[in-house]
Every structure is written in C-alpha cells, then in structure tokens.
Amino acid sequence: MPRRTRVPKRQTPPDPKYGNVTVAILIKKIMLGGRKATAERIVYDAMDLVNKQLSTEPLAVLDQALKNATPALQVKSRRVGGATYQVPVEVETTRGLSLAMRWLISYAKARSGKSMAEKLAAEIVDASQGQGATIKKRQDTHKMAEANKAFAHYRW
C-alpha cells in the first residue's frame, strides 16, 4: 500500500450476457479457484430460475435484493484507554454492496437445496421480497449499531 497517494479503484468490465457490472462482481465473488466458467454458469442459471419463479426481469430482482440487503450502518472496534468499544459508523456504498453480496452468497451456500444455482436463486428472491437470512443479517447489524450509538462520539 503506497504511503503518498491512494490507489485508484479498478473498473470492473460488465459481464458478457447481461452487460451489467453488478452481475460481473457477483460472478467474481462466487468464483473459487479461478473457475470463472463455473461461477458464470451458477449465476446465469440462478438468474434464469429467478426469471421463471417471478416472471420479471432478473436484473431488477437482483438489484432490489442487493438494495434490501445493503447495510447503512455497521460497528467497528475502537480501543480507547484500555477498553474496546463497538463504535457505529456509516457504510460506504462500495463496502455496503460488497457486504450484501457476501451475505447473499454465504447464506445461499448454507441453504439446503439441490444445486448452488437453485440456492442462490432462492436467496435472491427472498432478499428481494425483504425476508430471508440475508435480510436478518442486515437487521442484526443495524440493531448492533443502534445499541451502541452511545459510543458514536468515539468515531474517528
């Protein structure tokens, strides 16, 4: 990490099927061991299943799911005078999107189902409707930040 200047953010190219950057980022987060074709197949199959289940545009459903799952607040540990406080801070948009995708994928993996595409599709549909484990995680994060708002003056 350089000391003088900030590292510029790299632009992610859009995915080949939908031409959407968000889908490309989701593919990269699902990818394990450099198997991009497998990750693409999982995401595209999940989007097809979402389209069949709800008969709406799958990109709109994915965007709604990510919007519902993105946290506005989180807590960060801050050490002050020998005590560690959980200080609530606002989440940047890129970090919030990253957290939402990470939670979607992890809770999709934890679901019981046949294939990863089916589990991911079910989690996306649940999150777009405001329910499911991903939304519960977001609510728990917000509750934790709300409970510790007395320590907000330790923000840096």
C-alpha positions in Angstrom: 0.0 0.0 0.0 1.6 3.3 -1.1 2.2 6.0 1.5 1.7 9.0 -0.7 -1.3 8.6 -2.9 -4.4 6.5 -2.8 -4.6 3.5 -5.1 -7.2 4.2 -7.9 -10.2 1.8 -8.0 -10.1 -0.5 -10.9 -13.2 -0.5 -13.2 -14.8 -3.9 -13.5 -15.9 -4.7 -17.0 -19.5 -5.8 -17.4 -20.5 -9.4 -17.8 -21.0 -10.9 -21.3 -24.7 -12.0 -21.0 -26.4 -9.1 -19.3 -23.8 -6.3 -19.8 -24.1 -5.4 -16.1 -21.2 -4.6 -13.8 -23.1 -5.8 -10.7 -23.5 -9.3 -12.2 -19.8 -9.4 -13.1 -18.9 -8.6 -9.5 -21.3 -11.3 -8.2 -19.6 -13.8 -10.6 -16.2 -12.9 -9.2 -17.4 -13.2 -5.6 -18.8 -16.7 -6.3 -15.7 -17.8 -8.2 -13.5 -20.3 -6.4 -10.0 -21.4 -7.5 -10.2 -19.4 -10.8 -13.1 -21.3 -12.2 -14.9 -18.4 -13.8 -16.9 -20.5 -16.3 -18.4 -22.5 -13.4 -19.2 -19.3 -11.5 -20.8 -17.8 -14.6 -22.9 -20.9 -15.1 -24.1 -20.8 -11.4 -25.1 -17.1 -11.6 -26.7 -17.3 -15.0 -28.7 -20.4 -14.0 -29.8 -18.6 -10.9 -30.9 -15.6 -12.9 -32.9 -17.9 -15.2 -34.5 -19.6 -12.2 -35.4 -16.1 -10.8 -37.0 -15.2 -14.1 -39.1 -18.4 -14.1 -40.2 -18.0 -10.5 -41.2 -14.4 -10.6 -41.6 -13.9 -14.4 -40.0 -10.5 -14.1 -36.6 -9.0 -15.2 -34.0 -10.9 -13.2 -31.6 -7.9 -13.1 -34.4 -5.8 -11.4 -34.9 -8.6 -8.8 -31.1 -8.8 -8.2 -30.9 -5.0 -7.8 -33.8 -5.0 -5.4 -32.3 -7.9 -3.4 -29.0 -6.1 -3.1 -30.7 -2.8 -2.2 -32.7 -4.6 0.6 -29.6 -6.4 1.9 -27.1 -3.4 1.9 -26.5 -2.1 5.4 -26.4 1.6 6.2 -24.6 1.3 9.5 -22.0 -1.1 10.9 -19.9 -1.3 14.1 -16.1 -1.0 14.2 -14.0 -1.8 17.2 -12.2 1.2 18.6 -9.7 1.0 21.5 -9.9 3.9 23.9 -7.9 3.9 27.2 -7.7 0.1 27.6 -11.4 -0.5 26.8 -12.6 -1.6 23.4 -15.9 0.0 22.2 -18.1 -1.0 19.3 -18.5 2.3 17.5 -21.3 2.7 14.9 -20.1 4.1 11.6 -21.8 4.7 8.2 -21.0 2.2 5.5 -19.6 3.4 2.2 -21.6 2.4 -0.9 -19.0 0.1 -2.3 -18.5 -1.7 1.0 -22.2 -2.0 1.6 -22.7 -3.6 -1.8 -19.7 -5.9 -1.1 -21.2 -6.9 2.3 -24.6 -7.5 0.7 -23.2 -9.8 -2.0 -21.0 -11.6 0.6 -24.0 -12.3 2.8 -26.2 -13.4 -0.1 -23.6 -15.9 -1.2 -22.8 -17.2 2.2 -26.4 -17.7 3.2 -27.1 -19.3 -0.2 -24.3 -21.8 0.5 -25.8 -22.5 3.9 -29.3 -23.3 2.5 -30.5 -26.8 1.9 -31.1 -27.4 -1.7 -30.0 -29.3 -4.8 -27.6 -27.0 -6.6 -25.8 -23.8 -5.8 -27.8 -22.1 -8.6 -31.1 -23.0 -7.0 -30.0 -22.0 -3.6 -28.7 -18.6 -4.9 -31.9 -18.0 -6.8 -34.0 -18.7 -3.7 -31.8 -16.4 -1.6 -32.1 -13.6 -4.2 -35.9 -14.0 -4.4 -36.2 -13.9 -0.6 -33.9 -10.9 -0.3 -35.8 -9.0 -3.0 -39.0 -9.6 -1.0 -37.5 -8.4 2.2 -37.1 -11.7 4.0 -34.6 -14.5 4.5 -31.3 -14.9 6.3 -29.5 -12.1 4.4 -32.1 -9.5 5.5 -31.9 -10.9 9.0 -28.1 -10.3 9.0 -28.6 -6.7 7.8 -31.2 -6.1 10.6 -28.8 -7.6 13.2 -26.1 -5.3 12.0 -28.3 -2.3 12.3 -29.5 -3.4 15.8 -25.9 -3.7 16.9 -25.1 -0.2 15.6 -28.3 1.2 17.3 -27.5 -0.5 20.6 -24.0 1.1 20.6 -24.9 4.6 19.4 -23.9 5.9 22.9 -20.3 5.4 21.7 -20.8 7.3 18.4 -18.6 10.2 19.8 -15.6 7.9 19.6 -15.9 8.0 15.8 -12.7 8.9 14.1 
